[in-house]
């Protein structure tokens, strides 16, 4: 067999193998994402028995919800969950979030902060605390979440972290982007766009 033909066949075989490996890995959660998901379940539930499917984000949805980078459908014990990795822009940089929605109840199972670089002095340390993150738990996907300063008066209100207005709003933006993506991608409903950056405030981000 001529050498050029052999080289072409070898290249094609390598491409097939690599593509297959990459597409297989694309369905998997990162270690951080899996840890965040596990944190939302009781310790005796084994996520290794779940089926995880990476969902494609259509261009129109990606434009409306630019904070959402990845979406997954997770089948676990007959339960359908939908997980969204979003990266809204906070005061200093992006805040990486992992938000899980219960597909049966249409409500937020929970959200976790994977990474952030917000100012500790102005509430950055509180972003990862349960007392703040639990404010998102069991919120309905029917309405976007609304930041309030002191007191919750509506079911979709989330009380912000004191002295961390921008960081709090950024997290809310990230969760709202997950809600909007869920409503359009999974429920087939129309949802209003959610900005990537907190609007109306001065930040360190250009």
Long-range contacts (C-beta under 8 A, 24 or more apart in sequence): 26-54, 27-52, 27-53, 27-54, 27-72, 28-52, 29-72, 29-83, 32-96, 32-98, 32-114, 32-115, 33-83, 33-85, 33-98, 33-114, 36-98, 36-112, 36-114, 37-74, 37-83, 37-98, 37-100, 39-110, 39-112, 40-100, 40-109, 40-110, 40-112, 45-76, 45-77, 47-76, 49-76, 49-77, 50-74, 50-75, 50-76, 50-77, 51-75, 51-76, 55-82, 55-185, 57-181, 57-185, 58-185, 61-181, 61-184, 61-185, 63-193, 64-180, 64-184, 64-191, 64-193, 64-194, 65-177, 65-178, 65-180, 65-181, 65-193, 65-194, 66-177, 66-196, 67-173, 67-174, 67-177, 67-194, 67-196, 68-177, 68-178, 68-181, 71-181, 71-185, 74-100, 79-103, 79-104, 80-104, 81-109, 82-182, 82-186, 84-177, 84-178, 84-181, 84-182, 85-114, 86-174, 86-175, 86-177, 86-178, 87-174, 88-170, 88-171, 88-173, 88-174, 88-177, 88-196, 88-197, 88-198, 89-170, 89-196, 89-197, 89-198, 89-203, 89-205, 90-116, 90-117, 90-118, 90-166, 90-167, 90-170, 90-171, 90-198, 90-203, 90-205, 91-118, 91-119, 91-122, 91-166, 91-167, 91-170, 91-198, 91-203, 91-204, 91-205, 92-117, 92-118, 92-119, 92-203, 92-204, 92-205, 93-117, 93-118, 93-204, 93-205, 95-127, 95-167, 95-170, 95-171, 95-174, 97-171, 97-174, 97-175, 97-178, 99-136, 99-174, 99-175, 99-178, 101-141, 101-178, 101-179, 101-182, 103-186, 106-140, 106-141, 106-142, 106-187, 107-138, 107-139, 107-140, 107-141, 108-136, 108-137, 108-138, 108-139, 108-141, 108-175, 108-179, 109-137, 110-134, 110-136, 110-137, 111-136, 111-171, 111-174, 111-175, 111-178, 113-171, 116-167, 118-164, 118-167, 119-167, 122-163, 122-164, 122-167, 123-161, 123-162, 123-163, 123-164, 123-167, 123-168, 124-164, 124-167, 126-161, 126-164, 127-161, 127-164, 127-167, 127-171, 132-161, 135-159, 136-175, 141-179, 141-182, 141-183, 141-187, 144-176, 144-179, 144-180, 144-192, 144-194, 145-172, 145-175, 145-176, 145-179, 146-172, 147-172, 165-201, 166-198, 166-201, 166-203, 169-198, 169-201, 170-198, 173-198
